[in-house]
Amino acid sequence: MSITWSEQQPAGNADKNWRSASISGDKMMAGVYGGRLYYYDGSSWSETQPAGNADKNWRSVSISGDKIIAGVYGGRLYYYNGSSWSEQQPAGNADKNWQSASISGDKMIASINYGRLYYYNGSSWSEQQPAGDADKNWRSVSISGDKMMAEVYGGRLYYYDGSSWSETQPAGDADKAWYVASISGDKMIAGVINGRLYYYNGSSWSEQQPAGNADKNWYAGFISGDKMIAGVQNGRLYYYDGSSWSEQQLAGDADKNWYAASISGDKMIAGAYGGRLYSGSDTSASNTSAFFQLF
């Protein structure tokens, strides 16, 4: 395994509260909590301002091809259709704590921290109620084609198989502080604050121990095919290449608040809260492109 990382400075040579990041092919998005939203088009970074020329709490971003969804914590939800941004109002014309958002093609899922869960089917938004008709601390959501997963902080983990929602329990029949959720096809990754990291291989869940047999604050995680990336609050960043986990030390041999991480094939992006933004590539993979060699 050979991972090449490089530091990115779309917001200048300074530490920032990188709270959200997403990658799709050679394109990337990254958001600063209490700052700006940035987009990499395959050749260069630029600041993008769907919410106007002002700092915002960019809590969630997701990119799929040329399309993007981005949410402000204590603000609005925005969608980029490939040519222009528009404000989305699935929860009505009001500021909300948009905690998590995910996009796959023309479909999207977005959640509110102590509120409701919303799904966009390609033409319209609808409220989803896998946990019943009640406000919940929807902490992390993810979509891949017609499949979705959504987690409640201090509650349960839910899976949508393309036709209906069901509760799934990799950590047993108990409420957990679910914070990480990502789905890719029929595979999933899920993480608990002060708990464990779990992987679904298409048929069953298993506990993962990239940081050893210990509870950790799993704050960021993403899956793409057979590959995964996961980050710990005040800890380390880990990468799964399809066969084994390895610790990544892109910011040096030190604990960081890894709050943002995403993977697309062999390419990765990761951001530290109160630190720097990094892009990476698994150069041991046979299909690695020259994209990251440009940085």
Buried (B, 14 or more C-beta within 10 A) or exposed (E): EEBBBEEBEBBEEEEBBBBBBBBBBBBBBBBBBEBBBBBBEEEEBEEBEBBEEEEBBBBBBBBBEEBBBBBBBEBBBBBBEEEEBEEBEBBEEEEBBBBBBBBBEEBBBBBBBEBBBBBBEEEEBEEBEBBEEEEBBBBBBBBBEEBBBBBBBEBBBBBBEEEEBEEBEBBEEEEBBBBBBBBBEEBBBBBBBEBBBBBBEEEEBEEBEBBEEEEBBBBBBBBBEEBBBBBBBEBBBBBBBEEEBEEBEBBEEEEBBBBBBBBBBBBBBBBBBEBBBBBBBBEEBEEBBEBBEEB
